[in-house]
Amino acid sequence: MKIGRKKHLPVHCQTPVTRRWLALALLLAGLALAGCKQIPQDPTGTQTKGLDSIEVRAAKTRLAVPAVQRLTAIGHFNDGTSENLTNEVTWLSSDPDVAVVNDSDRKGKVTTKGIGSTQITALTQGVLGAVNLTITGAKLTAIQVEPQRPSIPWAYVSKAQFYAIGIFADGSKEDLTEVVTFSSSDSSLLTLIPAGADAGLASPAAAGTVTVTARTQGVSGSTPVFLNSNSLTVMDTHPKRAQRASTDGVSLTAVGLFSDYSLLDISSLVTWSSSSTSLAQVSNQASQPGWVTAKSAGAPTFSAVLGSASSSNSSTLTLTGSATLTKVIVTPADAEVVIGQD
């Protein structure tokens, strides 16, 4: 079949019906063009930053019941930048009988409910992204409480977090920390938040041995916990020296050496400080202990204090205008800083 140029009727030959259909077509075309996505511009003609797409990230797209997983929504903008929009988007599940997603206090948290498939969607500014989840019928066979057999200097550790890992018949493992119910064999030695968003958070109260148990669906797991009276002898911070662009951040770690020669990461227990908050600030928040936010170029030092003990050597961070630190590897003795690698 030949395809040739369409012949249009002259205006004086068009009937009223033809003219009405032509007007309708032009109107629809105008509306379609108006609905097309355009990048807004400011009065100077410069493009204004706009959201192009949303990527929903999931650590696993195949889960069992019960299970909890947190999703992340990453927004990609027309200027080439990306931002974490997890707390800004509206979260929806296509089938709440299979899995529900939190859209209030803990946005992006998915809790599995039944066998099947569901699509989890993140929406904001008229842009949406989605991920498909498959929920299997694998049976829960065991629960492992972590950390296993920990030894905790109770006088220094005010809070300790325990986790519950579910092991299923198909060999898969799921984080069940917010699904199980935790219990302590002796609340005079160790108290636990049994369930909810802070499930597994423990508070040591005295020296001794206690058992922490996690239970759900008739399956349980436990671990002994040794609360000792060891004293802190030496404290150190890592990395010792690092070069960082003044627009970037870096995480510091505090390690304590105790009287029984054990080493313990005490980053969340110490009080961090910066020699110059105008150059860089260091966080003492529970969610990001030791996180350094650079402000401007310079060489501030950072120290940690826990009770009467302080870090034997401070950490120095050289802030430049261009260098970018992409990876920090910390060993018990040294810190290796790798520049320009993934």
VMD Tcl script that draws the C-alpha trace (Angstrom):
set ca {
  {0.00 0.00 0.00}
  {1.42 3.38 -0.99}
  {1.60 6.08 1.57}
  {1.48 9.51 0.10}
  {0.90 13.06 1.23}
  {-2.59 13.70 2.52}
  {-4.72 16.08 0.48}
  {-6.36 18.79 2.58}
  {-9.62 20.38 1.54}
  {-9.50 24.11 0.85}
  {-11.14 26.10 3.59}
  {-14.04 27.18 1.34}
  {-14.73 23.50 0.56}
  {-14.79 22.33 4.19}
  {-18.20 21.52 5.59}
  {-19.26 22.70 9.11}
  {-18.73 19.13 10.36}
  {-15.22 19.04 8.88}
  {-14.35 22.38 10.46}
  {-15.63 21.21 13.89}
  {-13.48 18.06 13.77}
  {-10.46 20.16 12.71}
  {-10.97 22.56 15.62}
  {-11.32 19.65 18.06}
  {-8.11 18.08 16.75}
  {-6.22 21.35 17.16}
  {-7.59 21.75 20.71}
  {-6.54 18.22 21.68}
  {-3.08 18.76 20.18}
  {-2.70 21.95 22.19}
  {-3.69 20.21 25.41}
  {-1.24 17.39 24.71}
  {1.59 19.84 24.19}
  {0.65 21.69 27.38}
  {0.77 18.41 29.31}
  {4.23 17.49 28.07}
  {6.92 17.68 30.75}
  {8.94 20.85 30.38}
  {11.91 22.06 32.38}
  {10.90 25.32 34.06}
  {13.07 28.37 33.53}
  {13.69 31.36 35.69}
  {13.47 34.92 34.25}
  {17.19 34.82 33.31}
  {16.60 31.85 31.01}
  {18.50 29.44 33.26}
  {17.02 25.97 33.73}
  {15.41 25.43 37.14}
  {16.22 22.19 38.94}
  {13.43 19.68 38.38}
  {12.77 16.06 39.32}
  {13.12 13.71 36.33}
  {12.69 10.25 37.86}
  {12.53 8.25 41.08}
  {14.46 5.04 41.64}
  {13.15 2.72 44.36}
  {15.94 0.60 45.79}
  {15.39 -2.69 47.64}
  {18.11 -4.88 49.13}
  {15.99 -7.91 48.20}
  {12.98 -8.25 45.90}
  {12.15 -11.78 47.09}
  {11.08 -12.05 50.73}
  {9.43 -14.55 53.06}
  {6.72 -14.17 55.71}
  {7.38 -12.67 58.20}
  {10.01 -10.14 57.12}
  {10.76 -6.44 57.31}
  {12.75 -4.46 54.77}
  {13.41 -0.76 54.30}
  {13.22 0.71 50.82}
  {14.98 3.84 49.62}
  {13.68 6.37 47.11}
  {16.40 8.16 45.11}
  {15.37 11.19 43.08}
  {17.27 11.96 39.87}
  {17.15 15.61 38.75}
  {17.56 17.34 35.41}
  {20.85 18.94 36.50}
  {22.46 15.50 36.89}
  {22.25 15.37 40.70}
  {20.54 12.76 42.87}
  {18.97 13.03 46.32}
  {17.53 10.67 48.91}
  {13.77 11.35 48.89}
  {12.70 8.44 51.13}
  {11.10 10.73 53.70}
  {9.58 13.12 51.12}
  {7.71 10.71 48.86}
  {4.31 9.09 49.38}
  {4.59 5.30 49.67}
  {1.90 2.91 48.37}
  {1.47 -0.86 48.07}
  {-0.60 -2.32 45.24}
  {-1.63 -5.27 47.46}
  {-1.63 -4.65 51.24}
  {-2.62 -8.29 51.80}
  {0.82 -9.29 50.47}
  {2.92 -6.47 51.94}
  {2.30 -3.09 53.54}
  {4.61 -0.09 53.38}
  {4.92 2.57 56.07}
  {4.10 6.10 54.90}
  {4.20 7.86 58.27}
  {6.87 7.66 60.98}
  {9.18 5.11 59.29}
  {8.69 5.80 55.62}
  {9.64 3.05 53.20}
  {9.51 0.19 55.75}
  {7.90 -2.85 54.14}
  {6.33 -5.61 56.26}
  {5.33 -8.82 54.50}
  {1.84 -10.19 55.19}
  {1.04 -13.01 52.75}
  {2.19 -15.00 49.73}
  {2.05 -13.28 46.33}
  {3.40 -10.25 44.46}
  {2.99 -6.55 45.05}
  {4.29 -3.32 43.61}
  {5.63 -0.70 46.01}
  {5.40 2.83 44.62}
  {7.06 6.10 45.67}
  {5.35 9.29 44.42}
  {6.09 13.00 44.65}
  {5.76 16.08 42.41}
  {3.84 14.02 39.86}
  {6.80 11.66 39.40}
  {6.74 8.06 40.55}
  {9.05 5.09 40.83}
  {8.28 1.51 41.75}
  {9.74 -1.88 42.64}
  {8.08 -5.29 42.41}
  {8.30 -7.62 45.42}
  {7.62 -11.35 45.49}
  {6.63 -12.89 48.82}
  {7.27 -16.63 49.11}
  {5.76 -19.31 51.31}
  {9.06 -20.54 52.78}
  {8.62 -21.76 56.37}
  {10.51 -20.18 59.27}
  {12.70 -22.91 60.82}
  {15.10 -21.09 63.17}
  {15.98 -17.71 64.68}
  {19.52 -16.53 65.36}
  {20.06 -13.73 67.89}
  {23.00 -11.45 67.14}
  {25.54 -10.58 68.33}
  {26.28 -14.11 69.49}
  {27.75 -14.57 73.01}
  {28.77 -10.90 73.46}
  {30.89 -9.74 76.39}
  {29.81 -6.25 77.44}
  {31.54 -3.92 79.96}
  {28.23 -2.89 81.49}
  {29.56 0.18 83.34}
  {30.52 1.80 80.00}
  {27.83 0.52 77.66}
  {24.48 2.15 78.41}
  {22.71 0.72 75.34}
  {23.25 -2.43 73.27}
  {21.28 -3.51 70.21}
  {20.33 -7.12 69.58}
  {19.04 -8.40 66.24}
  {16.94 -11.39 65.22}
  {17.77 -13.18 61.95}
  {15.17 -15.62 60.65}
  {16.35 -18.74 58.81}
  {13.80 -20.26 56.41}
  {13.34 -23.71 54.91}
  {14.57 -22.58 51.48}
  {17.86 -21.37 53.02}
  {16.98 -17.68 52.88}
  {17.54 -15.31 55.80}
  {15.46 -12.30 56.82}
  {15.81 -9.56 59.41}
  {13.05 -10.25 61.95}
  {14.18 -7.73 64.59}
  {10.92 -5.76 64.37}
  {8.82 -8.91 64.03}
  {9.92 -11.02 67.01}
  {9.37 -10.51 70.73}
  {12.57 -10.18 72.76}
  {12.97 -11.19 76.40}
  {15.71 -11.20 79.05}
  {16.18 -14.07 81.52}
  {17.09 -11.57 84.27}
  {15.78 -8.00 83.99}
  {17.82 -6.98 87.06}
  {20.94 -7.48 84.93}
  {19.65 -6.53 81.48}
  {16.38 -4.93 80.38}
  {15.10 -5.16 76.80}
  {12.55 -3.36 74.65}
  {10.50 -6.42 73.62}
  {8.84 -5.27 70.38}
  {8.18 -2.38 68.02}
  {10.48 0.05 66.26}
  {13.15 -0.17 68.99}
  {12.85 -3.92 69.57}
  {16.02 -5.54 70.84}
  {17.48 -2.39 72.40}
  {19.00 -3.43 75.74}
  {20.19 -1.58 78.84}
  {22.81 -3.34 80.99}
  {22.37 -2.75 84.74}
  {24.89 -4.98 86.57}
  {27.57 -7.63 86.10}
  {26.49 -11.22 85.48}
  {25.28 -13.63 82.78}
  {21.88 -13.33 81.15}
  {20.11 -14.98 78.20}
  {18.45 -12.93 75.46}
  {15.67 -14.72 73.55}
  {13.75 -13.78 70.39}
  {10.47 -15.56 69.53}
  {7.80 -15.51 66.81}
  {5.42 -18.02 65.17}
  {6.38 -20.67 67.71}
  {10.07 -20.47 66.76}
  {12.72 -19.04 69.08}
  {16.44 -18.43 69.32}
  {18.70 -17.19 72.10}
  {22.23 -16.23 73.08}
  {24.06 -15.85 76.41}
  {25.24 -12.32 77.24}
  {28.21 -11.79 79.57}
  {28.09 -8.49 81.47}
  {31.58 -7.89 82.82}
  {33.19 -5.31 85.11}
  {36.22 -4.65 82.93}
  {37.63 -1.14 82.98}
  {38.58 0.98 80.00}
  {42.37 1.40 79.82}
  {43.07 2.98 76.41}
  {40.89 4.68 73.84}
  {41.85 5.59 70.30}
  {40.21 7.12 67.22}
  {40.48 6.21 63.52}
  {41.39 7.19 60.91}
  {44.40 9.13 62.21}
  {44.80 11.31 59.15}
  {42.64 11.70 56.07}
  {42.32 14.16 53.22}
  {38.82 15.24 52.34}
  {37.15 17.76 50.08}
  {35.61 20.59 52.10}
  {32.18 19.72 50.70}
  {32.30 16.09 51.86}
  {32.01 14.20 55.14}
  {33.78 11.28 56.80}
  {33.00 8.83 59.62}
  {35.28 8.53 62.66}
  {35.55 5.42 64.84}
  {36.50 5.18 68.52}
  {37.96 1.90 69.79}
  {38.42 1.06 73.47}
  {40.95 -1.37 74.98}
  {39.67 -2.88 78.22}
  {41.40 -4.47 81.18}
  {40.85 -7.99 79.81}
  {42.64 -6.87 76.59}
  {39.42 -6.95 74.58}
  {38.71 -4.33 71.94}
  {35.28 -2.75 71.55}
  {33.88 -0.22 69.09}
  {32.67 2.56 71.39}
  {31.93 5.17 68.70}
  {28.33 5.54 69.87}
  {29.31 5.76 73.57}
  {31.89 8.54 73.50}
  {31.38 12.29 73.26}
  {33.01 13.64 70.09}
  {34.43 17.12 69.72}
  {36.04 19.22 66.99}
  {38.90 21.68 67.49}
  {37.16 24.10 65.10}
  {33.43 23.93 64.43}
  {33.86 26.60 61.76}
  {35.97 24.13 59.76}
  {34.09 20.93 60.58}
  {31.44 19.62 62.96}
  {31.25 16.10 64.40}
  {27.98 14.40 65.30}
  {27.06 12.94 68.69}
  {23.65 11.79 67.48}
  {22.82 8.13 68.08}
  {22.04 7.64 64.38}
  {25.39 9.00 63.13}
  {28.02 9.00 65.91}
  {31.38 10.33 64.78}
  {30.10 11.64 61.45}
  {32.11 14.69 60.39}
  {30.50 17.41 58.28}
  {33.12 19.58 56.60}
  {32.50 23.34 56.40}
  {35.61 24.90 54.87}
  {39.27 24.21 54.08}
  {41.62 23.65 56.99}
  {43.01 20.94 59.30}
  {40.76 20.45 62.35}
  {41.39 17.69 64.89}
  {38.80 15.47 66.54}
  {38.84 13.77 69.92}
  {36.60 11.43 71.91}
  {35.87 11.32 75.66}
  {34.17 8.59 77.69}
  {33.90 9.31 81.41}
  {37.39 10.12 82.67}
  {39.05 8.52 79.63}
  {39.95 10.39 76.47}
  {41.48 9.34 73.15}
  {45.23 8.93 73.37}
  {45.72 10.54 69.95}
  {43.30 12.74 68.09}
  {42.30 12.32 64.45}
  {43.29 15.03 61.98}
  {41.24 15.69 58.88}
  {42.80 17.85 56.16}
  {40.03 19.67 54.30}
  {40.88 20.72 50.75}
  {38.90 22.35 48.00}
  {38.99 19.47 45.51}
  {40.25 16.12 46.78}
  {37.55 13.49 47.30}
  {37.89 10.58 49.70}
  {35.81 7.64 48.43}
  {36.78 4.83 50.78}
  {38.12 4.40 54.31}
  {39.34 0.97 55.50}
  {39.95 0.75 59.27}
  {41.95 -2.07 60.85}
  {42.71 -2.45 64.59}
  {46.08 -0.76 64.15}
  {45.99 1.39 61.04}
  {43.68 3.28 58.74}
  {44.09 3.09 54.99}
  {42.63 5.89 52.88}
  {42.09 5.07 49.21}
  {41.57 8.03 46.92}
  {39.76 7.79 43.61}
  {38.49 4.22 43.85}
  {35.04 2.73 44.22}
}
mol new
graphics top color blue
foreach p $ca { graphics top sphere $p radius 0.5 }
foreach p [lrange $ca 0 end-1] q [lrange $ca 1 end] { graphics top cylinder $p $q radius 0.2 }
display resetview
